[in-house]
Amino acid sequence: MDFNGTFEVSAPADHALRQLTDINWISACLPTLTELKTINENEFEATFKVDVSEAAGKLHIEYLSQVTVKMKFKFLKKELQQVVLEGSGRVVGSSLKIRIEFTVESKAERTAIPWKAQVDFGLLLKFFGQELLVGTANGIIDSVINCISSKLNETV
């Protein structure tokens, strides 16, 4: 599944790029981060919890309101205007893969950051169905992007 959008921040482009490539800084925007292990300057492992109560309620499995996700992330690109972060891991016994790309563009006194994310839900797609996963994923992605945007505006 593909997701995309753009947000603008008051932080200069070089500052935004530094923050987006800082493992501790960007991992703080993962939902309910419970564990972070830095492997090297380009790789880290993260364990976090995701609220899936809305999707679980629609499937009448209310006891599954939160799931734990364990992923290994790697920066594939840390270039002048582009950051690419890829992650793979497991959630509820299924594989999960994420690739997110940020493009950092200077615009007068602001910085525009178009982003796109590709998510492969593995067998979760069969279990929850595309409609429920799209809604849940949109909520999680919106939360992460809003966190990044807010943090970039705070640090100026």
PyMOL CGO cylinders between C-alpha atoms (Angstrom):
from pymol import cmd
from pymol.cgo import CYLINDER

trace = [
    CYLINDER, 0.00, 0.00, 0.00, 1.21, 3.47, -0.82, 0.3, 1, 1, 1, 1, 1, 1,
    CYLINDER, 1.21, 3.47, -0.82, 0.72, 6.64, 1.22, 0.3, 1, 1, 1, 1, 1, 1,
    CYLINDER, 0.72, 6.64, 1.22, 2.03, 10.15, 0.58, 0.3, 1, 1, 1, 1, 1, 1,
    CYLINDER, 2.03, 10.15, 0.58, 1.74, 13.78, 1.51, 0.3, 1, 1, 1, 1, 1, 1,
    CYLINDER, 1.74, 13.78, 1.51, 3.65, 16.99, 2.10, 0.3, 1, 1, 1, 1, 1, 1,
    CYLINDER, 3.65, 16.99, 2.10, 4.16, 19.14, 5.15, 0.3, 1, 1, 1, 1, 1, 1,
    CYLINDER, 4.16, 19.14, 5.15, 5.95, 22.44, 5.66, 0.3, 1, 1, 1, 1, 1, 1,
    CYLINDER, 5.95, 22.44, 5.66, 8.05, 23.51, 8.62, 0.3, 1, 1, 1, 1, 1, 1,
    CYLINDER, 8.05, 23.51, 8.62, 9.80, 26.66, 9.67, 0.3, 1, 1, 1, 1, 1, 1,
    CYLINDER, 9.80, 26.66, 9.67, 13.09, 24.81, 10.24, 0.3, 1, 1, 1, 1, 1, 1,
    CYLINDER, 13.09, 24.81, 10.24, 15.82, 25.37, 7.65, 0.3, 1, 1, 1, 1, 1, 1,
    CYLINDER, 15.82, 25.37, 7.65, 16.35, 22.48, 5.21, 0.3, 1, 1, 1, 1, 1, 1,
    CYLINDER, 16.35, 22.48, 5.21, 19.78, 21.51, 6.55, 0.3, 1, 1, 1, 1, 1, 1,
    CYLINDER, 19.78, 21.51, 6.55, 18.40, 21.32, 10.10, 0.3, 1, 1, 1, 1, 1, 1,
    CYLINDER, 18.40, 21.32, 10.10, 15.42, 19.23, 8.95, 0.3, 1, 1, 1, 1, 1, 1,
    CYLINDER, 15.42, 19.23, 8.95, 17.75, 16.86, 7.11, 0.3, 1, 1, 1, 1, 1, 1,
    CYLINDER, 17.75, 16.86, 7.11, 19.98, 16.44, 10.19, 0.3, 1, 1, 1, 1, 1, 1,
    CYLINDER, 19.98, 16.44, 10.19, 16.99, 15.64, 12.38, 0.3, 1, 1, 1, 1, 1, 1,
    CYLINDER, 16.99, 15.64, 12.38, 15.43, 13.21, 9.91, 0.3, 1, 1, 1, 1, 1, 1,
    CYLINDER, 15.43, 13.21, 9.91, 18.67, 11.21, 9.85, 0.3, 1, 1, 1, 1, 1, 1,
    CYLINDER, 18.67, 11.21, 9.85, 19.15, 11.17, 13.63, 0.3, 1, 1, 1, 1, 1, 1,
    CYLINDER, 19.15, 11.17, 13.63, 18.11, 7.78, 14.99, 0.3, 1, 1, 1, 1, 1, 1,
    CYLINDER, 18.11, 7.78, 14.99, 17.17, 8.99, 18.47, 0.3, 1, 1, 1, 1, 1, 1,
    CYLINDER, 17.17, 8.99, 18.47, 15.28, 11.98, 17.12, 0.3, 1, 1, 1, 1, 1, 1,
    CYLINDER, 15.28, 11.98, 17.12, 13.18, 10.18, 14.49, 0.3, 1, 1, 1, 1, 1, 1,
    CYLINDER, 13.18, 10.18, 14.49, 12.52, 7.05, 16.57, 0.3, 1, 1, 1, 1, 1, 1,
    CYLINDER, 12.52, 7.05, 16.57, 10.88, 9.25, 19.22, 0.3, 1, 1, 1, 1, 1, 1,
    CYLINDER, 10.88, 9.25, 19.22, 7.97, 9.62, 16.78, 0.3, 1, 1, 1, 1, 1, 1,
    CYLINDER, 7.97, 9.62, 16.78, 7.25, 5.89, 16.68, 0.3, 1, 1, 1, 1, 1, 1,
    CYLINDER, 7.25, 5.89, 16.68, 4.01, 5.18, 18.55, 0.3, 1, 1, 1, 1, 1, 1,
    CYLINDER, 4.01, 5.18, 18.55, 4.53, 4.06, 22.15, 0.3, 1, 1, 1, 1, 1, 1,
    CYLINDER, 4.53, 4.06, 22.15, 8.21, 3.22, 21.70, 0.3, 1, 1, 1, 1, 1, 1,
    CYLINDER, 8.21, 3.22, 21.70, 9.20, 0.66, 24.33, 0.3, 1, 1, 1, 1, 1, 1,
    CYLINDER, 9.20, 0.66, 24.33, 12.72, -0.28, 23.22, 0.3, 1, 1, 1, 1, 1, 1,
    CYLINDER, 12.72, -0.28, 23.22, 15.38, 1.23, 20.97, 0.3, 1, 1, 1, 1, 1, 1,
    CYLINDER, 15.38, 1.23, 20.97, 18.69, -0.38, 20.12, 0.3, 1, 1, 1, 1, 1, 1,
    CYLINDER, 18.69, -0.38, 20.12, 21.15, 1.50, 17.91, 0.3, 1, 1, 1, 1, 1, 1,
    CYLINDER, 21.15, 1.50, 17.91, 23.22, -0.90, 15.81, 0.3, 1, 1, 1, 1, 1, 1,
    CYLINDER, 23.22, -0.90, 15.81, 25.29, 1.74, 14.02, 0.3, 1, 1, 1, 1, 1, 1,
    CYLINDER, 25.29, 1.74, 14.02, 24.73, 5.25, 12.60, 0.3, 1, 1, 1, 1, 1, 1,
    CYLINDER, 24.73, 5.25, 12.60, 22.48, 3.85, 9.85, 0.3, 1, 1, 1, 1, 1, 1,
    CYLINDER, 22.48, 3.85, 9.85, 20.65, 0.99, 11.57, 0.3, 1, 1, 1, 1, 1, 1,
    CYLINDER, 20.65, 0.99, 11.57, 18.48, 0.53, 14.62, 0.3, 1, 1, 1, 1, 1, 1,
    CYLINDER, 18.48, 0.53, 14.62, 15.95, -1.87, 16.09, 0.3, 1, 1, 1, 1, 1, 1,
    CYLINDER, 15.95, -1.87, 16.09, 12.75, -0.60, 17.63, 0.3, 1, 1, 1, 1, 1, 1,
    CYLINDER, 12.75, -0.60, 17.63, 9.92, -2.19, 19.56, 0.3, 1, 1, 1, 1, 1, 1,
    CYLINDER, 9.92, -2.19, 19.56, 6.71, -0.20, 19.79, 0.3, 1, 1, 1, 1, 1, 1,
    CYLINDER, 6.71, -0.20, 19.79, 3.00, -0.67, 20.36, 0.3, 1, 1, 1, 1, 1, 1,
    CYLINDER, 3.00, -0.67, 20.36, 0.29, 0.21, 17.88, 0.3, 1, 1, 1, 1, 1, 1,
    CYLINDER, 0.29, 0.21, 17.88, -3.35, 0.87, 18.72, 0.3, 1, 1, 1, 1, 1, 1,
    CYLINDER, -3.35, 0.87, 18.72, -5.52, -1.33, 16.48, 0.3, 1, 1, 1, 1, 1, 1,
    CYLINDER, -5.52, -1.33, 16.48, -8.65, -1.13, 18.63, 0.3, 1, 1, 1, 1, 1, 1,
    CYLINDER, -8.65, -1.13, 18.63, -10.84, 0.31, 15.87, 0.3, 1, 1, 1, 1, 1, 1,
    CYLINDER, -10.84, 0.31, 15.87, -9.99, -2.47, 13.42, 0.3, 1, 1, 1, 1, 1, 1,
    CYLINDER, -9.99, -2.47, 13.42, -10.19, -5.12, 16.16, 0.3, 1, 1, 1, 1, 1, 1,
    CYLINDER, -10.19, -5.12, 16.16, -13.61, -3.86, 17.24, 0.3, 1, 1, 1, 1, 1, 1,
    CYLINDER, -13.61, -3.86, 17.24, -14.96, -4.16, 13.71, 0.3, 1, 1, 1, 1, 1, 1,
    CYLINDER, -14.96, -4.16, 13.71, -13.76, -7.76, 13.64, 0.3, 1, 1, 1, 1, 1, 1,
    CYLINDER, -13.76, -7.76, 13.64, -15.19, -8.41, 17.16, 0.3, 1, 1, 1, 1, 1, 1,
    CYLINDER, -15.19, -8.41, 17.16, -11.77, -9.20, 18.61, 0.3, 1, 1, 1, 1, 1, 1,
    CYLINDER, -11.77, -9.20, 18.61, -11.71, -6.36, 21.13, 0.3, 1, 1, 1, 1, 1, 1,
    CYLINDER, -11.71, -6.36, 21.13, -9.04, -8.09, 23.24, 0.3, 1, 1, 1, 1, 1, 1,
    CYLINDER, -9.04, -8.09, 23.24, -6.56, -7.28, 20.45, 0.3, 1, 1, 1, 1, 1, 1,
    CYLINDER, -6.56, -7.28, 20.45, -6.62, -3.52, 21.02, 0.3, 1, 1, 1, 1, 1, 1,
    CYLINDER, -6.62, -3.52, 21.02, -2.85, -3.05, 20.93, 0.3, 1, 1, 1, 1, 1, 1,
    CYLINDER, -2.85, -3.05, 20.93, -0.17, -4.99, 19.09, 0.3, 1, 1, 1, 1, 1, 1,
    CYLINDER, -0.17, -4.99, 19.09, 3.57, -5.01, 19.62, 0.3, 1, 1, 1, 1, 1, 1,
    CYLINDER, 3.57, -5.01, 19.62, 5.72, -4.37, 16.57, 0.3, 1, 1, 1, 1, 1, 1,
    CYLINDER, 5.72, -4.37, 16.57, 9.42, -5.26, 16.48, 0.3, 1, 1, 1, 1, 1, 1,
    CYLINDER, 9.42, -5.26, 16.48, 11.33, -3.91, 13.50, 0.3, 1, 1, 1, 1, 1, 1,
    CYLINDER, 11.33, -3.91, 13.50, 14.84, -3.36, 12.24, 0.3, 1, 1, 1, 1, 1, 1,
    CYLINDER, 14.84, -3.36, 12.24, 15.31, -0.06, 10.38, 0.3, 1, 1, 1, 1, 1, 1,
    CYLINDER, 15.31, -0.06, 10.38, 18.07, 1.02, 8.05, 0.3, 1, 1, 1, 1, 1, 1,
    CYLINDER, 18.07, 1.02, 8.05, 18.76, 4.36, 6.38, 0.3, 1, 1, 1, 1, 1, 1,
    CYLINDER, 18.76, 4.36, 6.38, 19.26, 3.59, 2.69, 0.3, 1, 1, 1, 1, 1, 1,
    CYLINDER, 19.26, 3.59, 2.69, 19.89, 7.23, 1.74, 0.3, 1, 1, 1, 1, 1, 1,
    CYLINDER, 19.89, 7.23, 1.74, 21.04, 10.27, 3.68, 0.3, 1, 1, 1, 1, 1, 1,
    CYLINDER, 21.04, 10.27, 3.68, 21.65, 12.69, 0.87, 0.3, 1, 1, 1, 1, 1, 1,
    CYLINDER, 21.65, 12.69, 0.87, 21.42, 16.46, 0.44, 0.3, 1, 1, 1, 1, 1, 1,
    CYLINDER, 21.42, 16.46, 0.44, 17.71, 16.47, -0.22, 0.3, 1, 1, 1, 1, 1, 1,
    CYLINDER, 17.71, 16.47, -0.22, 16.51, 12.92, 0.36, 0.3, 1, 1, 1, 1, 1, 1,
    CYLINDER, 16.51, 12.92, 0.36, 16.24, 10.52, 3.25, 0.3, 1, 1, 1, 1, 1, 1,
    CYLINDER, 16.24, 10.52, 3.25, 15.11, 6.93, 2.71, 0.3, 1, 1, 1, 1, 1, 1,
    CYLINDER, 15.11, 6.93, 2.71, 14.39, 4.72, 5.71, 0.3, 1, 1, 1, 1, 1, 1,
    CYLINDER, 14.39, 4.72, 5.71, 13.43, 1.09, 5.34, 0.3, 1, 1, 1, 1, 1, 1,
    CYLINDER, 13.43, 1.09, 5.34, 12.17, -1.23, 8.03, 0.3, 1, 1, 1, 1, 1, 1,
    CYLINDER, 12.17, -1.23, 8.03, 11.22, -4.87, 8.29, 0.3, 1, 1, 1, 1, 1, 1,
    CYLINDER, 11.22, -4.87, 8.29, 9.94, -6.88, 11.18, 0.3, 1, 1, 1, 1, 1, 1,
    CYLINDER, 9.94, -6.88, 11.18, 7.05, -8.78, 12.66, 0.3, 1, 1, 1, 1, 1, 1,
    CYLINDER, 7.05, -8.78, 12.66, 3.66, -7.99, 14.11, 0.3, 1, 1, 1, 1, 1, 1,
    CYLINDER, 3.66, -7.99, 14.11, 1.13, -10.58, 15.35, 0.3, 1, 1, 1, 1, 1, 1,
    CYLINDER, 1.13, -10.58, 15.35, 3.17, -13.36, 13.74, 0.3, 1, 1, 1, 1, 1, 1,
    CYLINDER, 3.17, -13.36, 13.74, 3.18, -11.70, 10.32, 0.3, 1, 1, 1, 1, 1, 1,
    CYLINDER, 3.18, -11.70, 10.32, 5.91, -9.90, 8.42, 0.3, 1, 1, 1, 1, 1, 1,
    CYLINDER, 5.91, -9.90, 8.42, 5.72, -6.13, 8.01, 0.3, 1, 1, 1, 1, 1, 1,
    CYLINDER, 5.72, -6.13, 8.01, 7.85, -4.00, 5.69, 0.3, 1, 1, 1, 1, 1, 1,
    CYLINDER, 7.85, -4.00, 5.69, 7.93, -0.21, 5.51, 0.3, 1, 1, 1, 1, 1, 1,
    CYLINDER, 7.93, -0.21, 5.51, 9.84, 2.15, 3.24, 0.3, 1, 1, 1, 1, 1, 1,
    CYLINDER, 9.84, 2.15, 3.24, 9.52, 5.87, 3.82, 0.3, 1, 1, 1, 1, 1, 1,
    CYLINDER, 9.52, 5.87, 3.82, 11.12, 8.59, 1.73, 0.3, 1, 1, 1, 1, 1, 1,
    CYLINDER, 11.12, 8.59, 1.73, 11.44, 12.24, 2.71, 0.3, 1, 1, 1, 1, 1, 1,
    CYLINDER, 11.44, 12.24, 2.71, 12.47, 14.92, 0.23, 0.3, 1, 1, 1, 1, 1, 1,
    CYLINDER, 12.47, 14.92, 0.23, 13.68, 18.14, 1.83, 0.3, 1, 1, 1, 1, 1, 1,
    CYLINDER, 13.68, 18.14, 1.83, 13.06, 21.28, -0.26, 0.3, 1, 1, 1, 1, 1, 1,
    CYLINDER, 13.06, 21.28, -0.26, 14.00, 24.84, 0.72, 0.3, 1, 1, 1, 1, 1, 1,
    CYLINDER, 14.00, 24.84, 0.72, 11.23, 27.38, 0.06, 0.3, 1, 1, 1, 1, 1, 1,
    CYLINDER, 11.23, 27.38, 0.06, 12.04, 30.98, 0.99, 0.3, 1, 1, 1, 1, 1, 1,
    CYLINDER, 12.04, 30.98, 0.99, 11.73, 31.00, 4.80, 0.3, 1, 1, 1, 1, 1, 1,
    CYLINDER, 11.73, 31.00, 4.80, 10.14, 27.56, 5.08, 0.3, 1, 1, 1, 1, 1, 1,
    CYLINDER, 10.14, 27.56, 5.08, 11.01, 23.98, 4.21, 0.3, 1, 1, 1, 1, 1, 1,
    CYLINDER, 11.01, 23.98, 4.21, 8.64, 21.70, 2.32, 0.3, 1, 1, 1, 1, 1, 1,
    CYLINDER, 8.64, 21.70, 2.32, 8.94, 17.99, 2.98, 0.3, 1, 1, 1, 1, 1, 1,
    CYLINDER, 8.94, 17.99, 2.98, 7.09, 15.76, 0.53, 0.3, 1, 1, 1, 1, 1, 1,
    CYLINDER, 7.09, 15.76, 0.53, 7.02, 12.18, 1.80, 0.3, 1, 1, 1, 1, 1, 1,
    CYLINDER, 7.02, 12.18, 1.80, 5.85, 8.82, 0.58, 0.3, 1, 1, 1, 1, 1, 1,
    CYLINDER, 5.85, 8.82, 0.58, 5.53, 5.53, 2.37, 0.3, 1, 1, 1, 1, 1, 1,
    CYLINDER, 5.53, 5.53, 2.37, 5.14, 2.03, 1.05, 0.3, 1, 1, 1, 1, 1, 1,
    CYLINDER, 5.14, 2.03, 1.05, 3.83, -0.58, 3.47, 0.3, 1, 1, 1, 1, 1, 1,
    CYLINDER, 3.83, -0.58, 3.47, 3.70, -4.33, 2.90, 0.3, 1, 1, 1, 1, 1, 1,
    CYLINDER, 3.70, -4.33, 2.90, 1.44, -5.85, 5.56, 0.3, 1, 1, 1, 1, 1, 1,
    CYLINDER, 1.44, -5.85, 5.56, 2.12, -9.46, 4.65, 0.3, 1, 1, 1, 1, 1, 1,
    CYLINDER, 2.12, -9.46, 4.65, -0.52, -11.86, 5.96, 0.3, 1, 1, 1, 1, 1, 1,
    CYLINDER, -0.52, -11.86, 5.96, -2.12, -9.10, 8.03, 0.3, 1, 1, 1, 1, 1, 1,
    CYLINDER, -2.12, -9.10, 8.03, -3.80, -7.99, 4.83, 0.3, 1, 1, 1, 1, 1, 1,
    CYLINDER, -3.80, -7.99, 4.83, -5.68, -11.30, 4.64, 0.3, 1, 1, 1, 1, 1, 1,
    CYLINDER, -5.68, -11.30, 4.64, -6.54, -11.27, 8.34, 0.3, 1, 1, 1, 1, 1, 1,
    CYLINDER, -6.54, -11.27, 8.34, -7.76, -7.67, 8.70, 0.3, 1, 1, 1, 1, 1, 1,
    CYLINDER, -7.76, -7.67, 8.70, -8.63, -6.84, 5.08, 0.3, 1, 1, 1, 1, 1, 1,
    CYLINDER, -8.63, -6.84, 5.08, -7.50, -3.86, 3.04, 0.3, 1, 1, 1, 1, 1, 1,
    CYLINDER, -7.50, -3.86, 3.04, -10.20, -1.44, 4.19, 0.3, 1, 1, 1, 1, 1, 1,
    CYLINDER, -10.20, -1.44, 4.19, -9.44, -1.88, 7.89, 0.3, 1, 1, 1, 1, 1, 1,
    CYLINDER, -9.44, -1.88, 7.89, -5.68, -1.80, 7.37, 0.3, 1, 1, 1, 1, 1, 1,
    CYLINDER, -5.68, -1.80, 7.37, -5.80, 1.37, 5.27, 0.3, 1, 1, 1, 1, 1, 1,
    CYLINDER, -5.80, 1.37, 5.27, -7.76, 3.17, 7.99, 0.3, 1, 1, 1, 1, 1, 1,
    CYLINDER, -7.76, 3.17, 7.99, -5.48, 1.95, 10.76, 0.3, 1, 1, 1, 1, 1, 1,
    CYLINDER, -5.48, 1.95, 10.76, -2.31, 2.65, 8.76, 0.3, 1, 1, 1, 1, 1, 1,
    CYLINDER, -2.31, 2.65, 8.76, -3.51, 6.16, 7.86, 0.3, 1, 1, 1, 1, 1, 1,
    CYLINDER, -3.51, 6.16, 7.86, -4.02, 6.94, 11.54, 0.3, 1, 1, 1, 1, 1, 1,
    CYLINDER, -4.02, 6.94, 11.54, -0.58, 5.65, 12.52, 0.3, 1, 1, 1, 1, 1, 1,
    CYLINDER, -0.58, 5.65, 12.52, 1.19, 7.36, 9.61, 0.3, 1, 1, 1, 1, 1, 1,
    CYLINDER, 1.19, 7.36, 9.61, -0.63, 10.65, 10.30, 0.3, 1, 1, 1, 1, 1, 1,
    CYLINDER, -0.63, 10.65, 10.30, 0.47, 10.45, 13.92, 0.3, 1, 1, 1, 1, 1, 1,
    CYLINDER, 0.47, 10.45, 13.92, 4.12, 9.85, 12.97, 0.3, 1, 1, 1, 1, 1, 1,
    CYLINDER, 4.12, 9.85, 12.97, 4.15, 12.61, 10.33, 0.3, 1, 1, 1, 1, 1, 1,
    CYLINDER, 4.15, 12.61, 10.33, 2.44, 15.08, 12.71, 0.3, 1, 1, 1, 1, 1, 1,
    CYLINDER, 2.44, 15.08, 12.71, 5.03, 14.25, 15.37, 0.3, 1, 1, 1, 1, 1, 1,
    CYLINDER, 5.03, 14.25, 15.37, 7.91, 14.85, 12.93, 0.3, 1, 1, 1, 1, 1, 1,
    CYLINDER, 7.91, 14.85, 12.93, 6.39, 18.11, 11.71, 0.3, 1, 1, 1, 1, 1, 1,
    CYLINDER, 6.39, 18.11, 11.71, 5.73, 19.36, 15.26, 0.3, 1, 1, 1, 1, 1, 1,
    CYLINDER, 5.73, 19.36, 15.26, 9.20, 18.44, 16.46, 0.3, 1, 1, 1, 1, 1, 1,
    CYLINDER, 9.20, 18.44, 16.46, 10.82, 20.21, 13.49, 0.3, 1, 1, 1, 1, 1, 1,
    CYLINDER, 10.82, 20.21, 13.49, 8.80, 23.35, 14.20, 0.3, 1, 1, 1, 1, 1, 1,
    CYLINDER, 8.80, 23.35, 14.20, 9.75, 23.23, 17.90, 0.3, 1, 1, 1, 1, 1, 1,
    CYLINDER, 9.75, 23.23, 17.90, 13.50, 23.04, 17.32, 0.3, 1, 1, 1, 1, 1, 1,
    CYLINDER, 13.50, 23.04, 17.32, 13.81, 26.27, 15.36, 0.3, 1, 1, 1, 1, 1, 1,
]
cmd.load_cgo(trace, "trace")
